[in-house]
Amino acid sequence: MNLDTPIRSETDPVVFASLWQFYARQMHLLDSARVDEWAATLAPDCSFAEDGITELSFSATAIEGLERMKELAHRGVAEDRANGIVRRHWIGMLNVDSFADKTARTSFYAMVAVTEKGGESRLHSSAGRDLLVRGEAGWTVRERRVRRDLLG
């Protein structure tokens, strides 16, 4: 299975609830700067690609591997802390297709609120797709693709 596998319209409600909980926990960990715990929500062979995020030095080229993701997340958290920036990630409109081989493909909308010193906030919206794998410790992201909503 890959990110191009078609999505079914119905998902087992227990699986659906477990995925919502996974995303809530993952975003809380990242927003709380608990990077090592957040990294445990990623598969060792994970890849991540996000287009349109030039200010974070990301590109449509995938970032490969857990250690690289941890390095970039630690750096981002440190830069935000040094600059007095608070980020809040919000996942919504989750669509899920679960499979018997303990994998799930999801699509979602994501919002990131970025609040700077003084309280001024910006909101960034995007659409994402994940390929998740369920192991002994729960769901992990094997592959994530995010497309930021760009205007103009």
C-alpha atoms as an extended CHARMM CRD file, in Angstrom:
* protein
*
       152  EXT
         1         1  MET       CA              0.0000000000        0.0000000000        0.0000000000  PROA      1               0.0000000000
         2         2  ASN       CA              1.1610000000        3.5370000000       -0.6980000000  PROA      2               0.0000000000
         3         3  LEU       CA             -0.2360000000        7.0650000000       -0.5000000000  PROA      3               0.0000000000
         4         4  ASP       CA             -1.9190000000        6.6660000000       -3.8860000000  PROA      4               0.0000000000
         5         5  THR       CA             -4.1390000000        3.7540000000       -2.7840000000  PROA      5               0.0000000000
         6         6  PRO       CA             -7.8120000000        4.8270000000       -3.1120000000  PROA      6               0.0000000000
         7         7  ILE       CA             -9.6550000000        5.7540000000        0.0830000000  PROA      7               0.0000000000
         8         8  ARG       CA            -12.7570000000        3.8000000000        1.0990000000  PROA      8               0.0000000000
         9         9  SER       CA            -15.7090000000        5.7160000000        2.4890000000  PROA      9               0.0000000000
        10        10  GLU       CA            -16.1900000000        3.7370000000        5.7390000000  PROA      10              0.0000000000
        11        11  THR       CA            -13.7750000000        2.8910000000        8.5260000000  PROA      11              0.0000000000
        12        12  ASP       CA            -14.1610000000        0.8080000000       11.6570000000  PROA      12              0.0000000000
        13        13  PRO       CA            -15.1520000000        3.2880000000       14.4150000000  PROA      13              0.0000000000
        14        14  VAL       CA            -12.6040000000        1.8870000000       16.8930000000  PROA      14              0.0000000000
        15        15  VAL       CA             -9.7810000000        2.3420000000       14.3680000000  PROA      15              0.0000000000
        16        16  PHE       CA            -11.0770000000        5.8040000000       13.5020000000  PROA      16              0.0000000000
        17        17  ALA       CA            -11.1000000000        6.8280000000       17.1910000000  PROA      17              0.0000000000
        18        18  SER       CA             -7.5930000000        5.4490000000       17.7090000000  PROA      18              0.0000000000
        19        19  LEU       CA             -6.3300000000        7.5150000000       14.7830000000  PROA      19              0.0000000000
        20        20  TRP       CA             -7.9440000000       10.7120000000       16.0900000000  PROA      20              0.0000000000
        21        21  GLN       CA             -6.2500000000       10.0500000000       19.4450000000  PROA      21              0.0000000000
        22        22  PHE       CA             -2.9480000000        9.4330000000       17.6700000000  PROA      22              0.0000000000
        23        23  TYR       CA             -3.0750000000       12.7780000000       15.8540000000  PROA      23              0.0000000000
        24        24  ALA       CA             -4.1280000000       14.6660000000       19.0010000000  PROA      24              0.0000000000
        25        25  ARG       CA             -1.2550000000       13.1630000000       20.9760000000  PROA      25              0.0000000000
        26        26  GLN       CA              1.2680000000       13.7220000000       18.1850000000  PROA      26              0.0000000000
        27        27  MET       CA              0.3750000000       17.4040000000       17.7990000000  PROA      27              0.0000000000
        28        28  HSD       CA              0.3300000000       18.0210000000       21.5730000000  PROA      28              0.0000000000
        29        29  LEU       CA              3.7890000000       16.4790000000       21.9180000000  PROA      29              0.0000000000
        30        30  LEU       CA              5.2360000000       18.6220000000       19.1390000000  PROA      30              0.0000000000
        31        31  ASP       CA              3.5590000000       21.8190000000       20.3670000000  PROA      31              0.0000000000
        32        32  SER       CA              4.8330000000       21.1050000000       23.8950000000  PROA      32              0.0000000000
        33        33  ALA       CA              8.4230000000       20.8060000000       22.5900000000  PROA      33              0.0000000000
        34        34  ARG       CA              8.5680000000       17.1400000000       23.6590000000  PROA      34              0.0000000000
        35        35  VAL       CA             10.5000000000       16.2420000000       20.5290000000  PROA      35              0.0000000000
        36        36  ASP       CA             11.8660000000       12.8670000000       21.6100000000  PROA      36              0.0000000000
        37        37  GLU       CA              8.3740000000       11.6720000000       22.6060000000  PROA      37              0.0000000000
        38        38  TRP       CA              6.9750000000       13.1410000000       19.3690000000  PROA      38              0.0000000000
        39        39  ALA       CA              9.6440000000       11.2700000000       17.4000000000  PROA      39              0.0000000000
        40        40  ALA       CA              8.3240000000        8.0030000000       18.8540000000  PROA      40              0.0000000000
        41        41  THR       CA              5.1990000000        8.6210000000       16.7140000000  PROA      41              0.0000000000
        42        42  LEU       CA              7.3540000000        8.2690000000       13.5830000000  PROA      42              0.0000000000
        43        43  ALA       CA              8.4900000000        5.0130000000       12.0050000000  PROA      43              0.0000000000
        44        44  PRO       CA             12.2800000000        4.5110000000       11.8170000000  PROA      44              0.0000000000
        45        45  ASP       CA             12.0440000000        4.6090000000        8.0010000000  PROA      45              0.0000000000
        46        46  CYS       CA              9.7340000000        7.6480000000        7.9090000000  PROA      46              0.0000000000
        47        47  SER       CA              9.7320000000       10.2410000000        5.1660000000  PROA      47              0.0000000000
        48        48  PHE       CA              8.2220000000       13.7210000000        5.1890000000  PROA      48              0.0000000000
        49        49  ALA       CA              7.6510000000       16.1940000000        2.3830000000  PROA      49              0.0000000000
        50        50  GLU       CA              6.0190000000       19.5930000000        2.6250000000  PROA      50              0.0000000000
        51        51  ASP       CA              5.8230000000       22.0600000000       -0.2240000000  PROA      51              0.0000000000
        52        52  GLY       CA              5.6220000000       25.8190000000        0.0650000000  PROA      52              0.0000000000
        53        53  ILE       CA              7.4860000000       26.1690000000        3.3630000000  PROA      53              0.0000000000
        54        54  THR       CA             10.5490000000       28.0610000000        2.2510000000  PROA      54              0.0000000000
        55        55  GLU       CA             11.0090000000       29.9060000000        5.5440000000  PROA      55              0.0000000000
        56        56  LEU       CA             11.6420000000       26.5590000000        7.2730000000  PROA      56              0.0000000000
        57        57  SER       CA             13.9860000000       25.3450000000        4.5320000000  PROA      57              0.0000000000
        58        58  PHE       CA             11.5870000000       22.5320000000        3.6410000000  PROA      58              0.0000000000
        59        59  SER       CA             10.8510000000       21.7070000000        0.0430000000  PROA      59              0.0000000000
        60        60  ALA       CA              8.8870000000       19.1460000000       -1.9110000000  PROA      60              0.0000000000
        61        61  THR       CA             11.9220000000       16.8780000000       -1.5380000000  PROA      61              0.0000000000
        62        62  ALA       CA             11.3070000000       14.3450000000        1.2120000000  PROA      62              0.0000000000
        63        63  ILE       CA             13.1910000000       14.3690000000        4.4800000000  PROA      63              0.0000000000
        64        64  GLU       CA             14.1430000000       10.7580000000        5.1140000000  PROA      64              0.0000000000
        65        65  GLY       CA             14.6080000000        8.9390000000        8.4050000000  PROA      65              0.0000000000
        66        66  LEU       CA             13.7980000000        9.3250000000       12.0560000000  PROA      66              0.0000000000
        67        67  GLU       CA             17.1160000000       10.8380000000       13.1420000000  PROA      67              0.0000000000
        68        68  ARG       CA             16.9140000000       13.6010000000       10.5290000000  PROA      68              0.0000000000
        69        69  MET       CA             13.3260000000       14.3910000000       11.5690000000  PROA      69              0.0000000000
        70        70  LYS       CA             14.3740000000       14.6000000000       15.2320000000  PROA      70              0.0000000000
        71        71  GLU       CA             17.2850000000       16.8770000000       14.3500000000  PROA      71              0.0000000000
        72        72  LEU       CA             15.0510000000       19.2530000000       12.3940000000  PROA      72              0.0000000000
        73        73  ALA       CA             12.3330000000       19.2480000000       15.0600000000  PROA      73              0.0000000000
        74        74  HSD       CA             14.8420000000       20.0200000000       17.8420000000  PROA      74              0.0000000000
        75        75  ARG       CA             16.2520000000       22.8570000000       15.7430000000  PROA      75              0.0000000000
        76        76  GLY       CA             12.7780000000       24.2600000000       14.9850000000  PROA      76              0.0000000000
        77        77  VAL       CA             11.7330000000       24.1490000000       18.6370000000  PROA      77              0.0000000000
        78        78  ALA       CA             14.9590000000       25.8880000000       19.7040000000  PROA      78              0.0000000000
        79        79  GLU       CA             14.5460000000       28.6050000000       17.0470000000  PROA      79              0.0000000000
        80        80  ASP       CA             10.9280000000       29.2170000000       18.0370000000  PROA      80              0.0000000000
        81        81  ARG       CA             11.8570000000       29.4080000000       21.7120000000  PROA      81              0.0000000000
        82        82  ALA       CA             14.7030000000       31.8570000000       20.9780000000  PROA      82              0.0000000000
        83        83  ASN       CA             12.3710000000       34.0370000000       18.9130000000  PROA      83              0.0000000000
        84        84  GLY       CA              9.4170000000       33.9030000000       21.3160000000  PROA      84              0.0000000000
        85        85  ILE       CA              7.2090000000       32.0380000000       18.8360000000  PROA      85              0.0000000000
        86        86  VAL       CA              4.4570000000       29.6030000000       19.8440000000  PROA      86              0.0000000000
        87        87  ARG       CA              3.0730000000       27.1140000000       17.3220000000  PROA      87              0.0000000000
        88        88  ARG       CA             -0.1910000000       25.1930000000       17.6290000000  PROA      88              0.0000000000
        89        89  HSD       CA             -1.0170000000       22.4260000000       15.1490000000  PROA      89              0.0000000000
        90        90  TRP       CA             -4.6360000000       21.4680000000       14.4650000000  PROA      90              0.0000000000
        91        91  ILE       CA             -5.6660000000       18.4200000000       12.4290000000  PROA      91              0.0000000000
        92        92  GLY       CA             -9.2330000000       18.1670000000       11.1100000000  PROA      92              0.0000000000
        93        93  MET       CA            -11.5150000000       16.7070000000        8.4400000000  PROA      93              0.0000000000
        94        94  LEU       CA             -9.8190000000       13.3310000000        8.8880000000  PROA      94              0.0000000000
        95        95  ASN       CA            -10.5890000000       10.7050000000        6.2500000000  PROA      95              0.0000000000
        96        96  VAL       CA             -9.3510000000        7.1890000000        6.9930000000  PROA      96              0.0000000000
        97        97  ASP       CA             -9.0170000000        3.8820000000        5.1990000000  PROA      97              0.0000000000
        98        98  SER       CA             -7.8140000000        1.0560000000        7.4490000000  PROA      98              0.0000000000
        99        99  PHE       CA             -6.3980000000       -2.2640000000        6.3020000000  PROA      99              0.0000000000
       100       100  ALA       CA             -5.9410000000       -5.7220000000        7.7920000000  PROA      100             0.0000000000
       101       101  ASP       CA             -2.1530000000       -5.4980000000        7.4630000000  PROA      101             0.0000000000
       102       102  LYS       CA             -2.0790000000       -2.9020000000       10.2780000000  PROA      102             0.0000000000
       103       103  THR       CA             -1.6170000000        0.0620000000        7.9810000000  PROA      103             0.0000000000
       104       104  ALA       CA             -3.8650000000        3.0390000000        7.4080000000  PROA      104             0.0000000000
       105       105  ARG       CA             -3.9080000000        5.7540000000        4.8260000000  PROA      105             0.0000000000
       106       106  THR       CA             -5.3090000000        9.0760000000        5.9830000000  PROA      106             0.0000000000
       107       107  SER       CA             -6.0060000000       12.4460000000        4.4440000000  PROA      107             0.0000000000
       108       108  PHE       CA             -6.6320000000       15.5580000000        6.5070000000  PROA      108             0.0000000000
       109       109  TYR       CA             -6.5800000000       19.3150000000        6.6870000000  PROA      109             0.0000000000
       110       110  ALA       CA             -4.0780000000       20.9480000000        9.0170000000  PROA      110             0.0000000000
       111       111  MET       CA             -3.8930000000       24.4120000000       10.4930000000  PROA      111             0.0000000000
       112       112  VAL       CA             -0.8430000000       25.8420000000       12.2030000000  PROA      112             0.0000000000
       113       113  ALA       CA             -1.2910000000       28.9500000000       14.3080000000  PROA      113             0.0000000000
       114       114  VAL       CA              1.9700000000       30.8490000000       14.7360000000  PROA      114             0.0000000000
       115       115  THR       CA              1.9080000000       33.4240000000       17.5400000000  PROA      115             0.0000000000
       116       116  GLU       CA              4.8040000000       35.8320000000       17.8810000000  PROA      116             0.0000000000
       117       117  LYS       CA              5.9770000000       38.0090000000       20.7540000000  PROA      117             0.0000000000
       118       118  GLY       CA              3.3270000000       40.6070000000       21.4200000000  PROA      118             0.0000000000
       119       119  GLY       CA              0.5010000000       38.2360000000       20.5360000000  PROA      119             0.0000000000
       120       120  GLU       CA              0.1700000000       38.7000000000       16.7710000000  PROA      120             0.0000000000
       121       121  SER       CA             -0.8660000000       35.4150000000       15.1380000000  PROA      121             0.0000000000
       122       122  ARG       CA             -0.7470000000       34.0140000000       11.6180000000  PROA      122             0.0000000000
       123       123  LEU       CA             -2.6610000000       30.9750000000       10.4410000000  PROA      123             0.0000000000
       124       124  HSD       CA             -1.2670000000       28.5690000000        7.8500000000  PROA      124             0.0000000000
       125       125  SER       CA             -3.5450000000       25.9780000000        6.2430000000  PROA      125             0.0000000000
       126       126  SER       CA             -2.6330000000       22.8490000000        4.3510000000  PROA      126             0.0000000000
       127       127  ALA       CA             -3.8420000000       19.4290000000        3.2500000000  PROA      127             0.0000000000
       128       128  GLY       CA             -1.9660000000       16.2680000000        4.1420000000  PROA      128             0.0000000000
       129       129  ARG       CA             -1.7910000000       12.5580000000        3.5280000000  PROA      129             0.0000000000
       130       130  ASP       CA             -0.2210000000        9.9740000000        5.8100000000  PROA      130             0.0000000000
       131       131  LEU       CA              0.6700000000        6.3280000000        5.5330000000  PROA      131             0.0000000000
       132       132  LEU       CA              0.5310000000        4.9680000000        9.0950000000  PROA      132             0.0000000000
       133       133  VAL       CA              1.6760000000        1.6340000000       10.5160000000  PROA      133             0.0000000000
       134       134  ARG       CA              0.3030000000        0.1160000000       13.7160000000  PROA      134             0.0000000000
       135       135  GLY       CA              2.8630000000       -1.6140000000       15.9110000000  PROA      135             0.0000000000
       136       136  GLU       CA              3.0920000000       -2.7960000000       19.5100000000  PROA      136             0.0000000000
       137       137  ALA       CA              3.2720000000        0.7920000000       20.8090000000  PROA      137             0.0000000000
       138       138  GLY       CA              0.5110000000        2.1410000000       18.5420000000  PROA      138             0.0000000000
       139       139  TRP       CA              0.3920000000        4.0980000000       15.2860000000  PROA      139             0.0000000000
       140       140  THR       CA              3.4880000000        5.6120000000       13.6680000000  PROA      140             0.0000000000
       141       141  VAL       CA              3.8950000000        7.7250000000       10.5370000000  PROA      141             0.0000000000
       142       142  ARG       CA              5.8140000000        5.9760000000        7.7850000000  PROA      142             0.0000000000
       143       143  GLU       CA              5.1450000000        8.6010000000        5.1180000000  PROA      143             0.0000000000
       144       144  ARG       CA              3.6820000000       12.1170000000        5.3270000000  PROA      144             0.0000000000
       145       145  ARG       CA              3.0120000000       14.4950000000        2.4400000000  PROA      145             0.0000000000
       146       146  VAL       CA              1.7330000000       18.0030000000        3.1480000000  PROA      146             0.0000000000
       147       147  ARG       CA              0.6300000000       20.5720000000        0.5740000000  PROA      147             0.0000000000
       148       148  ARG       CA              0.3680000000       24.0590000000        1.9420000000  PROA      148             0.0000000000
       149       149  ASP       CA             -2.4640000000       26.2320000000        0.6480000000  PROA      149             0.0000000000
       150       150  LEU       CA             -0.6580000000       28.9180000000       -1.2960000000  PROA      150             0.0000000000
       151       151  LEU       CA             -2.4260000000       32.0050000000       -2.5350000000  PROA      151             0.0000000000
       152       152  GLY       CA             -1.4110000000       33.9220000000       -5.6590000000  PROA      152             0.0000000000
